[in-house]
Amino acid sequence: VGDPNTGVAVYDTFRSSGSWFQVGGTSAATPIITAAIALAGTPTAKYPASKIYAHPGKFHDVTRGQNGTCSRWYVCHARKGYDGPTGIGTPNGLGGL
């Protein structure tokens, strides 16, 4: 969902006419991941992100792609395992959350 050119279809119910449009990038990815985390239940108060990292095997590892260009490979390029642009990957349902 990170690419605005290949994003997801969204139906706008706010306007009275209602219409479909395409969004991608953080405008689509952030609410989708936020909703998945919310569905997973209440996180621990001390380390709220720890629940996400407790089950890395329940995520789809993103191993290809890049987030711009920069001299530090880790910051801009996806690779096997944890990396800067994709973290531990995308959740496989709520199993990883």
C-alpha positions in Angstrom: 0.0 0.0 0.0 3.0 2.2 0.2 2.9 3.2 -3.5 0.3 5.8 -4.3 0.1 4.5 -7.9 -1.0 1.0 -6.7 -2.9 1.9 -3.6 -6.2 0.7 -2.3 -9.8 1.7 -3.3 -11.6 3.9 -0.8 -15.3 4.8 -0.8 -16.0 8.3 0.5 -19.1 8.3 2.6 -18.6 11.8 3.9 -19.8 13.6 0.8 -23.5 13.2 -0.1 -22.7 12.0 -3.6 -20.3 9.3 -2.4 -17.5 8.2 -4.7 -14.6 5.8 -5.0 -11.0 6.9 -5.3 -7.5 5.5 -4.9 -5.0 6.3 -2.1 -1.6 4.9 -1.2 1.4 5.8 0.8 1.1 6.7 4.4 -2.4 8.1 3.7 -3.5 4.4 3.3 -0.9 2.4 5.2 -1.1 4.3 8.5 -4.9 3.8 9.1 -4.8 0.2 8.0 -1.9 -0.7 10.4 -3.4 1.4 13.2 -6.7 -0.4 12.8 -5.0 -3.8 12.9 -3.1 -2.8 16.1 -6.4 -1.6 17.7 -8.1 -4.9 16.8 -5.3 -6.8 18.5 -6.3 -5.5 21.9 -4.9 -3.3 24.6 -1.0 -3.0 24.6 1.1 -3.1 27.7 1.4 0.4 29.3 5.2 0.3 29.8 6.2 -1.0 26.3 3.2 -0.5 23.9 5.1 -1.6 20.8 6.5 -4.8 22.4 3.3 -6.7 21.5 4.0 -6.1 17.8 7.6 -7.4 18.0 6.8 -10.4 20.1 5.8 -12.6 17.1 8.0 -11.6 14.1 7.3 -14.9 12.4 3.6 -13.9 12.0 4.5 -11.1 9.7 5.2 -11.1 5.9 8.8 -10.0 5.6 9.2 -7.3 2.9 12.5 -8.1 1.2 12.5 -5.9 -1.9 11.9 -2.2 -2.6 13.3 1.1 -1.5 12.2 4.3 0.1 14.0 7.0 -1.9 17.7 7.0 -2.3 20.4 7.5 0.3 23.9 6.3 1.1 22.9 4.1 4.1 21.4 0.9 2.6 19.5 0.0 5.9 17.6 3.3 6.0 16.2 3.3 2.4 16.1 -0.4 1.2 14.1 -3.4 2.2 16.0 -6.5 3.0 15.5 -9.9 4.7 14.6 -9.4 8.4 14.2 -6.1 10.1 15.0 -3.0 8.0 14.3 0.7 8.2 11.6 1.2 5.6 9.5 -1.9 6.4 10.3 -2.8 10.0 9.5 -6.5 10.6 7.1 -6.5 7.6 3.3 -6.5 7.2 1.0 -8.3 9.6 -0.5 -11.7 8.6 -3.9 -11.0 10.0 -3.9 -10.3 13.7 -1.6 -13.2 14.6 1.4 -10.9 14.9 -0.3 -8.3 16.9 
